[in-house]
Amino acid sequence: MMWGLGHATADRIDFRHGRVLQSNFDTYRVMRMSDMPETDIHIVPGGVGELSSPAVTPAIANAGFRLTGTRLRETPFDLSAIA
C-alpha cells in the first residue's frame, strides 16, 4: 500500500537534457512512514504487501475523478489540480 501511495503522490524522477537530476535518495522524494495515512490491512489469499500496490494509483485517480470530475493522468498526481 505504501509503495503504491508513494508512486501516486510523491515518487518522481526528473530529467534535464536526457539526464536524471536526482543523484541519490536525498534528492529523490519517497513516501515516509510519517506521510502514510492510517490504514486497515486485510490479508487475502495470493500474497501479502505487493499484491495491493498496483491498485492504489488507479483507485486514487478514480476517487479524485468521482469527487471533482477532473481526471488525474500523470504521476505523481498534482493534488492541487483537484482541490
Long-range contacts (C-beta under 8 A, 24 or more apart in sequence): 1-39, 1-41, 1-52, 1-53, 1-56, 2-31, 2-33, 2-36, 3-31, 3-50, 3-53, 3-56, 4-52, 4-53, 4-54, 4-55, 4-56, 4-57, 5-31, 5-36, 5-37, 5-56, 5-60, 6-30, 6-31, 6-35, 7-53, 7-56, 7-57, 7-75, 7-76, 8-56, 8-57, 8-60, 8-61, 8-75, 8-76, 8-77, 9-60, 9-76, 9-77, 9-79, 10-35, 10-76, 11-75, 11-76, 12-75, 12-76
